[in-house]
Amino acid sequence: MGPTPDAQDQPSDDLGAYVGLDADDAGDRARRRGWTTVRSLPPGAIITMEYVVGRINFEVAHDRVVRCWRG
């Protein structure tokens, strides 16, 4: 198992504020706030569970963010 990520290595951001935003606007906002990787996924997508410091994940349905999480 890898080391535990340091929360200080990531932008301080309110992830709940992304829910409901247009996917493109959410991605632009995340990059402006310092996220190094922005990943948009469709509902039910099969993904790896590896944690990547500086990555923000969006679950997007009908061009709107419905869920958001770090790593």
WONOR-V941696 format. One record per run of one state. SS is the DSSP state (~ for helix, > for strand, _ for the rest). FROM is the first residue (numbers start at 1). TO is the last residue. Records with the same first field share a line. If there is no record, write none. Layout:
SS: FROM-TO ; FROM-TO
This chain:
_: 1-6 ; 10-14 ; 19-21 ; 33-36 ; 43-54 ; 62-63 ; 71-71
~: 7-9 ; 15-18 ; 23-32
>: 22-22 ; 37-42 ; 55-61 ; 64-70
